[in-house]
Amino acid sequence: MTINLEILDSAYVYAPKVIEELNTKELVPKMVVRRRLTRAAKIAIYLADKVSFSNGRIIYGSSFGELSATANILNSINSKEPISPTHFQNSVYNTAVSYLSMLSDNKNEIMTISSGDNTSLKILKSGAIKSLDGDTLLLLATETLNIDKIEEVSSCIDFLESGVALKVRFTDEEATIDLNNINNGVKTPKSLDHMLNIAKSMHMDKPNIIEMIL
């Protein structure tokens, strides 16, 4: 079975350690709320704004989840110290997209996916199935790996913070982007590869349509 998706808009961002320009102060004016946000939440909010998406269904994914909060919890356990309630609250996989939905008062369905290196591929396939309902969807993936001593467990990733967003809808038109012959050319986490490949291959002069094989 195949389903074609039209990519209406896309955005991506990545940096070796910390993404500096996320416009978080402008996008989240209330300091109390802003201080609670995780790095992944800030990236998600930034990308959603870039593709002008504030209300609708979202499929979000991350291979590693909220790594910083998880590491802080494990460090507290190891040091026999109390676990921070904020770290505990922020340690779940859907933290980033939950903050995004609350800030935009988005009460639509949100799905969170984690599938290792295939995370963004699974997001695309899920998005293709969901698109059959006829609405516009936000497909979103982030990774935030900039934690203390990360270099001891990973030396093959050049960009520790990264994210990509695709605004999509179902189409009957033929594919214009060949997923088998594109490569984004950067060492971001492989969990973002499929979506990032698409975002970096967008056409300026014709519709951007991909064929998803389910």
DAJOUR-V592177 format. One record per residue. N is the residue number from 0. OMEGA is omega in radians with two decimals (999 if undefined). NEAR is the number of other C-alpha atoms within 10 Angstrom. D_CENTER is the distance of its C-alpha to the mean C-alpha in Angstrom with 2 decimals. Layout:
{{N,OMEGA,NEAR,D_CENTER} {N,OMEGA,NEAR,D_CENTER}}
This chain:
{{0,3.09,5,25.72} {1,3.08,11,23.65} {2,3.13,19,21.62} {3,3.12,22,20.85} {4,3.00,27,17.90} {5,3.11,24,18.37} {6,-3.08,21,15.57} {7,3.14,17,16.62} {8,3.13,17,14.41} {9,3.07,24,11.62} {10,3.08,19,10.31} {11,-3.12,21,9.05} {12,3.06,18,10.14} {13,-3.13,21,11.35} {14,-3.12,14,14.46} {15,3.14,14,16.87} {16,-3.07,15,16.70} {17,3.06,15,15.58} {18,-3.02,18,14.00} {19,-2.98,9,16.96} {20,3.11,9,16.55} {21,3.11,16,14.04} {22,-3.04,13,16.88} {23,3.13,17,16.28} {24,3.13,10,20.03} {25,-3.07,8,20.23} {26,3.13,14,17.28} {27,-3.04,17,18.32} {28,-3.08,10,22.12} {29,-3.05,10,23.15} {30,-3.12,10,23.38} {31,3.12,9,23.67} {32,-3.08,11,20.31} {33,-3.10,16,18.72} {34,-3.14,9,20.15} {35,-3.01,14,18.49} {36,3.00,20,14.89} {37,3.10,20,13.01} {38,3.13,22,11.43} {39,3.12,27,7.88} {40,3.12,24,9.20} {41,3.11,21,10.66} {42,-3.13,33,7.80} {43,3.13,26,6.16} {44,3.12,25,9.85} {45,-3.09,24,10.55} {46,3.11,24,8.30} {47,3.10,22,9.56} {48,-3.12,15,12.91} {49,3.14,14,12.85} {50,3.07,17,12.72} {51,3.12,13,15.07} {52,-3.14,20,13.47} {53,-3.07,17,14.86} {54,-3.13,16,16.39} {55,-3.11,15,15.63} {56,-3.09,22,13.94} {57,2.95,25,10.22} {58,-3.05,23,8.73} {59,3.11,26,5.71} {60,3.05,31,5.64} {61,3.10,29,6.52} {62,-3.01,23,9.91} {63,3.10,20,11.37} {64,-3.10,23,10.15} {65,-3.00,25,11.83} {66,-3.12,21,14.06} {67,3.13,21,16.00} {68,3.12,20,17.11} {69,3.11,17,18.03} {70,3.12,15,19.97} {71,3.11,18,21.76} {72,-3.14,21,22.83} {73,3.10,14,24.16} {74,3.10,13,25.96} {75,3.11,14,27.57} {76,-3.14,12,28.75} {77,-3.12,9,30.09} {78,-3.11,9,31.91} {79,3.10,9,33.17} {80,3.11,11,31.83} {81,3.11,9,30.54} {82,3.12,14,26.84} {83,3.09,13,25.23} {84,3.13,10,24.40} {85,3.10,12,21.45} {86,3.13,18,20.03} {87,3.14,13,20.79} {88,-3.06,11,19.16} {89,-3.01,23,15.90} {90,-3.08,21,15.86} {91,-3.04,14,14.44} {92,-3.10,19,11.15} {93,-3.14,21,10.50} {94,-3.04,18,11.50} {95,-3.08,27,8.65} {96,3.07,25,8.51} {97,3.06,16,12.27} {98,3.13,22,12.95} {99,-3.10,20,11.32} {100,3.13,20,13.53} {101,-3.11,10,16.49} {102,3.14,14,16.53} {103,-3.11,12,16.56} {104,-3.14,11,18.84} {105,-3.07,16,16.81} {106,3.13,11,18.71} {107,-3.12,10,17.38} {108,3.06,10,16.05} {109,3.11,17,12.65} {110,3.10,15,11.84} {111,-3.07,18,9.88} {112,2.99,20,10.12} {113,-3.07,20,10.81} {114,3.08,15,12.97} {115,-3.12,16,13.38} {116,-3.12,17,13.35} {117,-3.05,18,13.05} {118,-3.08,24,9.76} {119,3.06,30,8.34} {120,3.12,18,12.02} {121,3.06,20,12.32} {122,-3.14,26,9.56} {123,-3.13,23,11.70} {124,3.10,18,14.84} {125,3.11,17,14.13} {126,3.12,27,13.24} {127,3.12,26,16.49} {128,-3.13,16,18.50} {129,-3.08,18,17.30} {130,-3.14,21,18.04} {131,3.08,15,21.67} {132,3.03,10,22.13} {133,-3.14,10,22.14} {134,3.09,12,19.61} {135,-3.06,22,16.69} {136,2.97,24,13.20} {137,3.02,25,9.72} {138,-2.94,24,7.29} {139,3.10,29,3.60} {140,3.11,31,1.71} {141,2.95,31,3.38} {142,3.12,27,7.10} {143,-2.99,27,10.01} {144,-3.05,24,13.21} {145,3.10,17,15.76} {146,-3.12,14,18.21} {147,3.09,10,21.98} {148,3.12,8,23.46} {149,-3.12,11,20.28} {150,3.13,12,22.51} {151,-3.12,7,24.73} {152,3.14,7,22.31} {153,3.09,11,20.30} {154,-3.05,8,21.89} {155,3.13,10,20.16} {156,-3.12,15,16.95} {157,-3.06,15,17.62} {158,-3.04,21,14.43} {159,3.05,21,13.50} {160,-3.10,23,10.74} {161,3.10,26,8.08} {162,3.13,27,4.97} {163,3.12,27,5.32} {164,3.05,29,6.20} {165,3.01,26,9.27} {166,-2.94,22,11.92} {167,2.99,24,14.21} {168,3.12,22,17.52} {169,3.05,22,20.16} {170,3.04,19,22.90} {171,-3.10,10,26.19} {172,-3.13,14,26.28} {173,-3.12,14,26.30} {174,3.08,18,23.45} {175,3.11,15,23.48} {176,3.14,17,20.83} {177,-3.09,12,21.81} {178,-3.08,16,18.91} {179,-3.05,8,21.52} {180,3.09,7,22.56} {181,3.12,15,19.62} {182,-3.04,14,18.17} {183,3.00,15,16.00} {184,3.13,10,18.53} {185,-3.11,14,16.62} {186,2.93,13,16.14} {187,3.08,22,12.50} {188,-3.09,24,11.58} {189,3.13,17,12.54} {190,3.13,24,9.74} {191,-2.93,26,7.86} {192,-3.03,23,11.33} {193,3.14,22,11.86} {194,3.14,26,9.27} {195,3.06,28,10.08} {196,3.14,19,13.67} {197,-3.09,23,13.68} {198,-3.11,20,12.32} {199,-3.13,16,14.98} {200,-3.08,16,17.61} {201,3.08,18,17.82} {202,3.08,13,21.51} {203,-2.97,7,23.14} {204,3.11,6,26.26} {205,-3.13,8,25.35} {206,3.12,16,22.90} {207,-3.02,22,19.73} {208,3.11,25,19.94} {209,3.07,22,18.73} {210,3.12,20,20.57} {211,3.08,19,18.85} {212,-3.06,11,21.33} {213,999,12,21.06}}
